[in-house]
Amino acid sequence: MSSVAASQKARLMITEIAHLTIDPANAAAFEAAVSKASAILRLATGCHGMELERVIEDPARYRLRVRWDSVDHHMVMFRESEGFRQWRALAGPYFVETPVVEHTELVGHFF
C-alpha cells in the first residue's frame, strides 16, 4: 500500500482514546491483563489495532488507543458484544476510576 493510500485509510478510521486510572501497585498485573485482553479486540469487527501507554508524570494513569472503522464499530458493535464483557472482566478490576473515553479523527499528518 502506498503512503498516500495508507494516509487516506487512516483518515477514514477513528481512534478511541480511553483515559484509565489504576493503582500503580497493580501496574504489572494490569498490563498483563490488557495484553491478554488484546486478543479479544483483535477479533472485534472494525478494530485495527490497539496501544497502551503509561503516563510518565503519573504512573497511575494510562491511555488506551484503539483504531476502529467508525464510532459505531466501537460504541455499538463492540460495546454491546460478549467480547466487551470479556474485555471488562479482564481489565476492569484494575480501574480505580471510571474510564473516560473519547473518539478522535485524524485531520492532518505533518511528519
N, C-alpha and C positions, 0 to 999 in steps of 0.2 A: 504494500500500500504506500503510495507517495505521501510525502509530508503534508501536502495540500489536502489530500483525501483524508488523512488521519486528523488533521486540524478541523476539517469540516465535520467529520464524525463526532469529534469531541465536543464541538459546539452544539450538536443535536442532543447530547446527553446532559443530564443534570447530576449534581453532586449533593448527596446528603451529608451534612456535617452534624454529627452528634457530639455535644459537649457533655462529657462524662466526668463524674467525680466519684472517687473511691477512697478507701482508707489506704494510704501509701504502704502500710504494713502488709497489705494483701496484694501488692503490685505483681509479684511473680505469679501468684495463683490466678489473678485476673487476666494477665497477659496470656497465660496458658489456656484459660477458658475461652478467650476471644480467638486464639489460634484454632482451638478445637471447633468453635462455632463458625469459623470461616468456611468450613466445608458445607454448612447449611446455606450460606449466602452464595457460594459458588454454584449451587443448583437452582437458585431463585431465578425465575423468569425475569429478564430485563436487567439483571445485575452484571456488571462488567469489571468488578474488582473492588477491593477494599484496602484501606491502610489504617493502621492505628498509630497515633502519635502521642507521645507523652510531653506535657508542657514542662519545659526546663525550669522555669521560675517557680512552679508549684507542682511537685510530684504527685499530688492527689488528683490532678486534672489531666484528662486525655481528650483527644479529638479523634473520632472515628469518621473516616471519609469513605463513602461508598458511592460508586458511579452506577447510575441507573439510566435506562432508556427514557424514563419520564417520572414525574412525581407520582402518577398513578401506579406505576410499577412498584414503587416503594410503599406508598401510603394505602393503597387498596389491595393490590395483588399480594404483596409480601406481608404487610401488616395484618391481613385477615387470614393468613395461612398457618398451617401447623408448623411450618419452618420458623415463623416468627416466634411462636410459643416455645419452640425448642431453643432458639437463639436466646430468648429472655431467661429461660431456665438455666442456661449455662452462664451468661454474663450478668444477668440482673441481680443475683445475690450480692454482688460486689458494689453496687451503686449505693452511695450514701445520700445522694440527692436524685430527684427525678431528672433524667437526661433532658437537655434542651436540644431540639432538632430543628435545623433549618435546611433549606434547599437553595443551591446556587446554580447559575448557568454561566458558562464561560462567555465573556464578552470581548476578550482580547487576549492574545498570547504574544508577548513582546520580546522574549528571549528564547 
